Amino acid sequence: LQQQHTVVVSEDTPPLQLAMSAERSRVAPGDRLTYRLRYSNLSATFAGDDLRARVPAGTSFVSASGGGVLVGDEVRWSLSDSVQTDGIREFIVQAGAGLTDGTLLRSDASFSETANGDQARAEAVVAVLGTPAPLQLAIAAVPDPVQDGTPLTFTLTVSNPGAVARNN
């Protein structure tokens, strides 16, 4: 007697996806810094979507895209009126003038779908640098989180914040 068994393994893609990045990895005291949130809702519903990002301690809120408003220490976007299931939102903060070299500016974000309780979370960290680095490198990966077999796209941005031209 021979028996056969079939096992089916299914890895569902999470219905909500969120990636967060900062425009650069270091900021000087008093400088402005832009955070970017890239969100996606793959579920069949999108009523009640809520996107939030915490303003890092030691910074002050400047502005937000897409109707974002400051509530306490969070920037909030209501996405429930939108038929768009994915998009990008940004907010700008200004680093406090009294921040010291090496201070870490941490911001976290959440994307929630109230109809079924799904949630995605992301975080970005930026270091305060009293003396500007000669070159800056920012790395962002999307989607975050990533599932097995799903392509992961990395974006590397190199910038020269100084007045001196740099080669190689």
N, C-alpha and C positions, 0 to 999 in steps of 0.2 A: 504494500500500500504506500503510495507516494502522495505527499501533500505539498501543495504550493501555497505560498502566502505572498501577497502583494502589499508593500508598504509605500504609501504616498506621503512624501514630505512636501509641505507647502510653506514657503516663506512669503508672507504677505508684505507688500509694501505699506509702510505706515501711511494712513490717510492724510496726515498733516506733516509737512516738512518745513523746517525753518533753518536758515543759515544767517549768521551775523558776522560782520567784519568791520574793522575800522580802516579808514583811508590810509593810515600809516601805523607803524608799530611803536613809534616814539613821538612825544610831543614836548615842546618847551613850555614852561610856565607862561600863562597869558595867551597862548596860541589857541586857535579854534580847531576842532576835530570833528569830522563827520563819521557817523556810524551808519552802516547800511544793513537793512534787514531784507532778506529774500525769502518769501513765503510761498507755499503751494498747498492747496487743499484738493486731494485726489478723491475725496469721498463724494457720494451722490448728493449730499446736502451741503449747503454753505450758509444757512441762516444762522445768525448769531456769532459769526466769526469775530474774534477779538484778538488784536495784536498789541502787545505791551513791551516796552523796553525801559529798564531802570537807568536813570541818569547817574553816572558814576559820582561817588563821593569826591569832593574836592573840585568839582566842576559846576558850572552854571549853565542852564538850558538857554539856547539861543533861538532855535527854530526847528520846525519839523515839516516834512513834505506830506502831501496827501491828506490834509485835515487833521494831522496829529496834534493833540493838545496835552499840556502838562497838567497832571493830576498828582499832587504830592511830589514824590520823587520818581514818578513814572511818566513816560510819554505813551499815550494811548491812541489807538486808531480803531474805529468801529468799521468793520468790513461787511456788516450785515446788509447794507443797502446796495452792495456791489454784486454784479453778476460775474465779476472777474474772480476766478478761483486761484490765481497766482499773481504775484507782483513784487514790487520793490518799494520800500519806504525808507526814508533817511531822516536822521535828526542830527543837529549840530549842537555841540557844547563848547564852552570855553574853559580851558584849564585855569585853575586858580593861580594868581600871581605868586602866592606864597608856597606852592608845592615844591618839595625838595627833590633833588636828584635821586632816582631809583624808586620813587613812589609809583605804585601800580594803580591804574584807573581801570576798574572792573565794571563791566555792564553785562547784565543778562537780560534775555528776552523770552517771551512765551507767546505762542500762537494757539488759541483755544477755539474749539468748535462746540458751542453750548448744546446743540441739539443731541449729540451723542457722547459728550464728555471727553473727546479726544484732545490731546495736547502735545505740542512739540516745544522743545526748549533749546536755546543756544546762548553762547557767551563770547565776549571779546575782551581782551586785556591789552592795554597800552601802557608803556613805561614813560614816566616823566624823565626827561633828560635835560639837565641844566645847561650843558654845553652841547650844541647840535652835533650830531654824527655827520661825518662827511658825506655818506650815502645812506639812504633808508630803503628797507625792503619790507613790503607788505605781502602776505600770502593769505589767500582765501580759497576754501574748498567748498564746492556745491555738488550735490545736495549734502546736507548734514542733518541727520545721520544718513549714512549710505548703506544700502542693502547689498548682499552678495550678488554678483553678476551685473550690478548697475554701474554705468560709467561714472567716474568721479572727475570733475573738472577743477584743476588748480589754476588760479590766476596769481601771477607774481608781478608786482609793481615796484620798480626801482625808481627812486627820485633823488635829486640833488637839492637839498634845501639851502645850501650855501651859495655864496657869490663866486666861489672858485670853481672853474671847470674841472671835471674829473675825467680821466681817461683810463680805460681798462681797470 
